[in-house]
């Protein structure tokens, strides 16, 4: 049997303090309250969540180009880098 890795996370329903603030910031700049599992993987380090969301904000959620175009470029770059996210 193969072992499965487990990473402790804090979902939005259990977030407090700095993590709750980081999740609210993500909802504010992202335009919706959903917090993806990839973000929750960093939930034990709220400063990392905030930096991740800030980088997404700068790269994906602001600017003059339409969001679908920015997401297409990001997906193409991820594919070139063999990144599945």
Secondary structure, DSSP 8 states (H G I E B T S, - for coil): -----------GGG--HHHHHHHHHHHHHHSS----HHHHTTTT-HHHHHHHHHHHIIIIISSSS-HHHHHHHHHHHHHHTT---
